Amino acid sequence: MKTKGYAAQSAQSELTSYEYECRALRDDDVAIEILYSGVCHSDLHMAKNDWGWTVYPIVPGHEIVGRVIDVGTKVNRYKKGDHVAVGCMVDSCQQCTHCHSGEEQFCEEGFTQTYNSPDRHTQELTKGGYAKNVIVREEFVLRVPESLDLAKAAPLLCAGITTYSPLRTWDVGPGSTVAVVGMGGLGHMAIKLAVAMGAHVTVLSRSQSKKADAMELGADAFLLSNDEQSMEQAASTFDLIIDTVPVKHDLTPYIPLLKVDGTLTLVGQVGPMAEFNTMPMVMGRRRIAASLIGGIAETQEMLDFCARFNILPEVEMITMEQINEAFERLKRADVHYRFVIDMQKSSF
């Protein structure tokens, strides 16, 4: 099946229209017409080869919502016309301990990423959601609850599960105290999800200008991280801190905010971090951890949870032709809070 997408041909090039063949439909595959594709900051990193492993040409996009247009002969979970979603994974070995326990993101053979990753059978590179179509193994296709707004749901497939998974891992619920560092695409979802789980949620920011937005998103409190007195008063307050900052930064100011046995988990930065002081960790048996996405079952759980509580990201709709402008705005953190590409209104 021929399709069209937008691809980067090099780290220096803009994304431009690109025609290619989707891989042949296998017995266990679902063919999807993409309706909406979220724009993740990692798409920008990959397009620009910031992490050093991009292979060109690359068609980014791992926040996909679409409609089933065909299925393989052995597919029984989905039929033509179903609204479905695809996140950051499209395959795994399905045999290892982690795959059997529903944590395909930790597959011992490595999961197949939605784009720029070798297909397990043909070795051709996967192509992502900045396109008209995608073909995905049935086990990695998710059901979109009917009550979710399809136009806004796409970022849940990365930003949603990236923040939902650590909240579940560290048993956040009524009575939990949660702090969120950074209030962008990930941070604003962490706030909404933690509030819905019944936690008392505090937003940490260096800018007082973020307070109104934080409270509108449902946060219970706002803490200026550059206000030393306020930070000292907040010592030993939080069960969990979710750090969504996507660049190298110092964790030292945040560690004393944790209760004994509290956890600070990193979900934003992929790469080097600034040196930090371990003294408050030692004195409070505090932990620094990190979290990836979630497995397929947990991602479906997250979608169902969001449908139950009507949780959706704050999005700005764009067309595919606006993606390069959107990337430039992402660099400046000029988005409130997530871009979503409307493929139906795109004319490429």
C-alpha positions in Angstrom: 0.0 0.0 0.0 1.4 3.3 -1.1 1.0 6.2 1.4 2.3 9.7 2.0 4.0 11.2 5.0 6.3 14.0 6.0 10.0 13.0 6.4 13.3 14.5 7.4 16.1 13.5 5.0 18.9 14.7 7.2 19.5 16.4 10.6 19.7 19.8 8.8 16.7 19.5 6.6 13.1 20.4 7.2 10.4 17.8 7.0 8.9 17.6 3.5 6.3 15.4 1.7 7.5 11.9 1.2 5.8 9.0 -0.6 6.6 5.4 0.4 5.2 1.8 0.6 3.8 0.6 3.8 5.0 -3.0 4.5 2.7 -5.8 3.4 -0.2 -6.7 5.6 0.7 -9.8 7.7 -1.9 -12.2 9.2 -1.7 -10.5 12.6 -1.6 -6.9 11.3 -4.0 -4.0 11.4 -3.9 -1.3 8.7 -4.9 2.1 10.0 -5.9 5.4 8.3 -4.4 8.0 10.6 -6.8 10.7 11.6 -4.7 12.6 14.2 -1.0 12.5 15.2 0.4 14.1 18.3 3.7 16.0 18.1 6.1 14.9 20.8 9.3 16.7 21.8 11.1 13.4 21.1 10.0 13.7 17.5 12.0 16.9 17.2 15.0 15.2 18.9 14.9 12.3 16.5 14.4 14.4 13.4 17.5 16.4 14.4 19.5 13.4 15.5 20.1 14.9 18.9 20.5 11.4 20.5 22.8 10.1 17.7 20.9 7.1 16.4 18.6 8.5 13.8 18.5 6.8 10.4 17.3 8.9 7.5 14.8 9.3 5.9 12.7 9.4 9.1 8.9 9.8 9.4 8.3 10.7 13.0 5.2 10.3 15.1 4.2 7.9 17.9 0.9 9.4 19.2 -1.5 8.0 16.7 -5.3 7.9 16.5 -7.0 6.5 13.5 -9.6 4.2 11.8 -9.1 0.6 10.9 -9.2 0.1 7.1 -8.0 -3.5 6.8 -7.0 -6.5 9.0 -5.0 -9.6 8.6 -6.7 -13.1 8.4 -5.8 -13.9 12.1 -6.9 -10.6 13.6 -10.0 -10.9 15.9 -9.8 -7.9 18.2 -10.5 -5.2 15.5 -12.6 -4.8 12.4 -12.9 -2.2 9.7 -14.2 1.1 10.9 -13.0 0.8 14.5 -11.3 3.8 16.1 -7.9 2.7 17.4 -4.7 4.2 18.7 -1.0 3.4 18.5 1.7 4.6 20.9 5.4 4.3 21.1 5.7 0.5 20.4 4.5 -1.6 17.4 6.1 -5.0 18.3 8.2 -7.0 20.8 9.4 -10.5 21.2 6.2 -11.5 23.1 8.2 -14.4 24.7 10.4 -12.9 27.4 9.5 -12.4 31.1 8.8 -8.7 30.6 6.5 -9.3 27.6 4.6 -12.0 29.5 4.2 -9.6 32.5 2.7 -6.8 30.3 5.8 -4.7 30.3 6.7 -4.8 26.6 8.6 -1.6 26.9 11.3 -3.6 28.7 11.4 -6.5 26.2 14.7 -8.3 26.6 15.2 -8.2 22.9 14.2 -4.6 22.7 10.8 -3.4 21.6 10.2 -2.2 18.0 9.6 1.5 18.1 6.8 3.1 16.1 9.3 4.9 13.9 12.9 4.7 12.9 13.2 1.1 14.3 14.0 -2.1 12.3 10.9 -4.3 11.7 11.4 -7.6 13.5 10.7 -9.6 10.3 12.0 -7.6 7.3 14.5 -5.2 9.0 13.0 -2.2 7.1 12.7 0.9 9.2 9.3 1.6 10.7 7.5 4.8 9.7 5.5 6.8 12.2 2.3 8.9 12.5 3.3 11.9 10.4 1.6 10.1 7.6 -1.7 9.0 6.0 -1.4 5.3 7.0 0.4 2.9 9.3 0.4 -0.9 9.7 0.8 -2.3 13.2 0.7 -5.8 14.8 -2.6 -6.4 16.4 -1.3 -6.8 20.0 0.1 -3.2 19.9 -3.1 -1.6 18.7 -5.3 0.0 21.4 -9.0 0.6 21.6 -10.1 4.3 21.8 -13.1 4.6 24.3 -16.1 6.1 22.6 -16.3 9.0 25.0 -12.8 10.4 24.2 -12.5 13.2 21.8 -10.5 11.7 18.9 -9.1 15.1 18.0 -7.5 15.6 21.4 -6.7 12.0 22.4 -3.5 11.4 20.5 -1.0 12.9 23.0 -2.3 10.4 25.6 -0.4 7.7 23.7 2.9 9.2 24.9 2.5 12.1 27.2 -0.4 10.4 28.9 1.2 7.0 29.5 4.6 8.5 30.3 3.1 10.3 33.3 0.4 7.7 34.2 2.8 4.8 34.5 5.0 6.3 37.4 1.8 7.4 39.2 0.6 3.8 39.1 4.0 2.3 39.8 4.3 4.4 43.0 0.7 3.7 44.1 -0.6 7.3 43.9 -4.1 7.6 45.3 -6.2 9.5 47.8 -3.9 11.0 50.5 -0.8 10.9 48.3 1.2 14.1 47.9 2.6 14.6 44.4 4.8 17.4 43.0 5.2 18.0 39.3 8.4 19.8 38.0 7.9 21.4 34.6 4.5 22.2 33.2 4.7 21.4 29.5 3.3 18.6 27.4 4.2 16.0 30.1 3.8 18.1 33.1 0.3 19.3 32.4 -0.8 15.6 31.9 0.9 14.6 35.2 -1.2 17.3 37.0 -4.5 16.2 35.5 -3.9 12.5 36.1 -2.6 12.8 39.7 -5.6 15.0 40.6 -8.0 12.5 39.2 -6.3 9.8 41.2 -7.1 11.8 44.4 -3.6 13.1 45.2 -2.8 16.5 46.6 -0.8 18.0 43.7 1.8 20.8 43.8 3.4 22.4 40.8 7.0 23.4 41.1 8.1 26.2 38.7 10.7 29.0 38.5 8.1 31.4 37.1 5.2 32.8 39.1 3.5 33.4 35.7 2.7 29.6 35.5 0.6 29.7 38.7 -2.7 30.6 37.1 -2.4 27.8 34.6 -1.4 25.3 37.2 -4.4 26.0 39.3 -6.7 25.9 36.3 -5.3 22.5 35.4 -6.4 21.3 38.9 -3.3 21.7 41.0 -3.8 22.3 44.7 -0.7 24.3 45.3 2.1 26.2 43.6 5.7 26.4 44.7 8.4 28.7 43.4 11.5 26.6 43.1 13.8 29.6 43.2 12.2 30.9 46.5 14.6 29.4 49.1 12.3 30.1 52.1 9.3 28.4 50.4 11.4 25.5 49.4 12.7 25.0 53.0 9.2 25.1 54.3 8.2 22.4 51.8 10.9 20.0 53.0 9.8 16.4 53.6 6.4 17.0 52.0 6.0 14.8 49.0 5.6 11.1 48.4 6.4 11.4 44.7 8.0 14.1 42.5 7.6 13.7 38.8 10.3 15.6 37.0 9.3 16.4 33.4 12.1 18.8 32.5 13.5 17.7 29.1 17.0 19.1 29.5 20.0 18.7 31.7 19.4 20.2 35.1 20.2 20.0 38.8 18.1 17.8 41.1 19.7 19.0 44.3 16.9 21.5 45.2 14.2 18.9 44.8 15.5 16.0 46.8 14.9 17.5 50.3 11.3 18.0 49.4 10.7 14.2 49.5 9.4 12.4 52.6 11.4 9.5 54.0 11.3 6.8 51.3 9.9 9.3 48.8 10.8 9.0 45.1 11.8 11.5 42.5 11.2 10.0 39.1 12.6 11.4 35.8 10.4 11.3 32.8 11.7 14.2 30.7 15.5 14.3 30.3 17.1 11.5 28.3 20.8 11.9 28.7 23.3 13.6 31.0 22.2 15.3 34.2 24.0 17.9 36.4 25.9 16.7 39.5 23.7 16.6 42.6 24.3 16.3 46.3 23.5 12.8 47.7 23.4 14.0 51.4 19.6 14.6 51.4 19.1 11.1 49.8 21.2 9.4 52.5 19.5 11.3 55.3 16.0 10.5 54.2 16.3 7.1 52.4 15.0 9.0 49.4 15.2 7.7 45.8 15.9 9.0 42.4 14.4 6.8 39.7 13.3 7.1 36.1 10.4 5.8 34.1 9.8 5.1 30.4 6.3 4.6 29.0 4.0 1.7 30.1 3.1 -1.6 28.6 0.2 -2.2 26.3 -2.2 -3.3 29.0 -1.3 -0.3 31.2 -1.7 2.1 28.2 -5.2 0.7 27.6 -5.9 1.1 31.3 -4.8 4.8 31.0 -7.1 5.4 28.0 -10.0 3.9 29.9 -9.1 6.0 33.0 -9.0 9.2 30.9 -12.4 8.3 29.4 -13.9 7.7 32.8 -12.7 11.0 34.2 -12.8 13.0 30.9 -9.1 13.7 31.0 -7.7 15.1 27.8 -4.6 17.1 27.0 -4.7 20.8 26.1 -3.9 20.9 22.4 -3.4 23.2 19.5 -4.5 21.7 16.2 -2.3 22.1 13.1 -2.0 20.7 9.6 0.9 18.6 8.4 2.1 21.5 6.3 2.7 23.5 9.6 5.0 20.9 11.2 8.2 22.8 10.6 6.8 25.9 12.2 5.6 23.7 15.0 9.1 22.3 15.5 10.5 25.8 15.7 7.9 26.7 18.3 8.7 23.5 20.3 12.3 24.6 20.5 11.1 27.9 22.1 8.6 26.0 24.4 5.9 28.0 22.6 3.0 25.6 22.8 0.0 25.3 25.1 0.6 22.3 25.7 0.7 19.9 22.8 0.4 20.1 19.0 -1.9 17.6 17.2 -1.8 17.2 13.5 -5.2 16.9 11.8 -4.6 14.6 8.9 -8.1 15.1 7.5 -7.4 18.8 7.0 -3.9 18.3 5.7 -3.5 18.5 1.9 0.0 16.9 1.3 
